[in-house]
Amino acid sequence: MRRHPGRGEAGREVTQPSAPAERLPSERGAEVGRRIGVGLMYGLWKPRVLGAWKVPATGPVIFAVNHSHNIDGPMVMGVAPRPTHFLIKREAFVGPLNPFLTGIGQLKVDRAAADRTAITRALGVLRAGGVLGIFPEGTRGEGDFASLRAGLAYFAVRGGAPIVPVAVLGSAGRPGRLVKALPPLRSRVDVVFGDPFDAGDGSGRRTRKALDEATERIQKQLTGHLENARRLTGR
């Protein structure tokens, strides 16, 4: 099988594996995860969802989500109109969370290396017409899309999937009284979905230069969406 160059989550050069594809994460499990998320997110907080109608109803899609709080992923899973398979750091798959996260269709990824298994399975999700969720900043921070890793561009270009920017606002404000690590119970959290866009330039190139250019285009789009989301929500 011909190998295509690309970059992994850590920005390293990787090759598309020629080994048989790993078993895809469960679509049914992701739907179960979405239903659990609906109950928890709407039960504990007051999500306000804007632009969900912009998410393509079918076909491969990548959610590019800003990341400033631990609840950002579960919040998007719960309010998104389609079940989502998130790339989640392997450190989160500990104890009972390991079988639980795997069972609801989430993807374990090693952020310190070019994780070929995670890459193969993530591309498999897109080939099957599913939704892949990515935190393009790589780790929790300011949630402003100021620094993006190359992984998002690689998956978008290699998987031929449009990117839907998603801004989660209000999750990283003041801490809750009962649990300091969580937003105050029943507080409002805004989730704003943006217009889908293509990361590539239409040439089909997958070179390092093409991915760098795609990353620049993505950052511009994501930053613009975040600014618009803040205007819409008053955050």
Residue pairs with C-beta under 8 A, 6 or more apart in sequence:
1 16
1 18
3 15
3 16
3 18
4 15
4 16
4 158
4 206
5 13
5 14
5 15
5 206
5 207
5 208
6 13
6 14
6 15
6 16
6 154
6 157
6 158
6 206
6 211
7 13
7 14
7 114
7 150
7 151
7 153
7 154
7 208
7 211
8 14
8 113
8 114
8 115
8 119
8 150
8 151
8 154
9 87
9 109
9 110
9 111
9 114
9 115
9 118
9 138
9 149
9 151
10 111
10 112
10 113
10 114
10 149
11 149
11 150
11 151
12 113
12 114
13 114
13 208
14 114
14 116
14 119
16 119
16 120
16 123
16 158
17 116
17 119
17 120
19 120
21 120
21 121
21 124
22 117
22 120
22 121
22 124
23 121
24 121
24 124
24 125
24 128
25 85
25 102
25 105
25 106
25 107
25 121
25 125
26 103
26 104
26 105
27 83
27 105
27 128
27 130
28 105
29 102
29 103
29 104
29 105
30 83
30 84
30 85
30 104
30 105
30 106
30 130
30 131
31 83
32 103
32 104
33 77
33 83
33 84
33 104
33 105
33 106
34 77
34 78
34 80
34 82
34 83
34 84
36 78
36 104
37 74
37 75
37 77
37 78
37 79
38 78
38 79
39 78
40 74
40 78
41 47
41 71
41 74
41 75
41 78
41 79
41 189
42 78
44 182
44 185
44 186
45 71
45 75
45 183
45 185
45 186
45 187
45 188
45 189
46 186
46 187
46 188
46 189
47 75
47 78
47 79
47 188
47 189
47 190
47 191
48 188
48 189
48 190
48 191
48 233
49 79
49 190
49 191
49 192
49 193
50 190
50 191
50 192
50 193
50 229
50 232
50 233
51 192
51 193
51 194
52 79
52 80
52 81
52 193
53 81
54 164
54 193
54 194
54 195
54 196
55 61
55 80
55 81
55 82
55 164
55 193
55 196
56 162
56 164
56 196
57 81
57 82
58 129
59 129
59 161
60 125
60 126
60 127
60 128
60 129
60 130
60 131
60 132
60 159
60 160
60 161
60 162
61 82
61 130
61 131
61 132
61 161
61 162
61 163
61 164
61 196
62 126
62 131
62 132
62 133
62 134
62 152
62 155
62 156
62 159
62 161
62 162
62 163
62 164
63 76
63 80
63 84
63 131
63 132
63 133
63 134
63 163
63 164
63 166
64 134
64 136
64 152
64 163
64 164
64 165
64 166
64 218
64 222
65 72
65 73
65 76
65 133
65 134
65 135
65 136
65 166
65 167
65 168
66 72
66 135
66 137
66 143
66 144
66 145
66 166
66 167
66 168
66 222
66 226
67 73
67 135
67 137
67 139
67 140
67 141
67 143
67 168
68 140
68 141
68 142
68 143
68 168
68 171
68 172
69 140
69 143
69 168
69 171
69 172
69 183
70 140
70 181
70 182
71 171
71 182
71 183
71 189
72 135
72 140
72 143
72 168
72 171
73 86
73 88
73 133
73 135
75 168
75 171
75 189
75 191
76 84
76 86
76 133
76 166
76 168
76 191
77 83
77 84
77 86
77 133
79 191
80 131
80 193
82 131
83 105
83 130
83 131
84 131
84 132
84 133
85 105
85 106
85 107
85 122
85 125
85 130
85 131
85 132
85 133
86 106
86 107
86 132
86 133
86 134
86 135
87 107
87 109
87 118
87 122
87 132
87 133
87 134
87 135
87 151
88 101
88 106
88 107
88 108
88 109
89 109
89 111
89 139
90 108
90 109
90 110
90 111
92 101
93 101
93 102
93 108
101 108
102 108
107 118
107 121
107 122
107 125
108 118
109 115
109 118
110 118
111 138
111 139
119 154
122 132
122 155
122 159
123 155
123 158
123 159
125 131
125 132
126 132
126 155
126 159
126 160
126 161
127 159
132 155
132 159
132 161
134 151
134 152
134 155
136 145
136 148
136 149
136 151
136 152
136 218
136 222
137 143
137 145
137 146
137 147
137 148
137 149
138 147
138 148
138 149
138 151
141 147
143 168
143 172
144 223
144 226
145 219
145 222
145 223
145 226
146 223
148 215
148 218
148 219
148 222
150 211
150 212
150 215
152 163
152 199
152 215
152 218
153 199
153 211
153 212
153 214
153 215
153 218
154 211
155 161
156 162
156 163
156 198
156 199
156 200
156 214
156 218
157 199
157 200
157 206
157 210
157 211
157 214
158 206
162 196
162 197
162 198
163 196
163 197
163 198
163 199
163 218
163 221
164 193
164 194
164 195
164 196
165 193
165 194
165 195
165 197
165 221
165 222
165 225
165 226
166 191
166 192
166 193
166 194
167 190
167 191
167 192
167 194
167 225
167 226
167 229
167 230
168 189
168 190
168 191
169 189
169 190
169 191
169 192
169 229
169 230
169 233
169 235
170 183
170 187
170 188
170 189
170 190
170 233
170 235
171 183
171 189
172 183
173 183
173 187
174 183
174 184
175 181
175 182
175 183
175 184
176 182
176 183
176 184
176 185
176 187
177 184
178 185
183 189
190 229
190 233
190 235
192 225
192 228
192 229
192 232
192 233
194 221
194 225
194 228
194 229
195 225
197 221
199 214
199 217
199 218
200 210
200 214
201 210
201 213
201 214
201 217
203 210
229 235
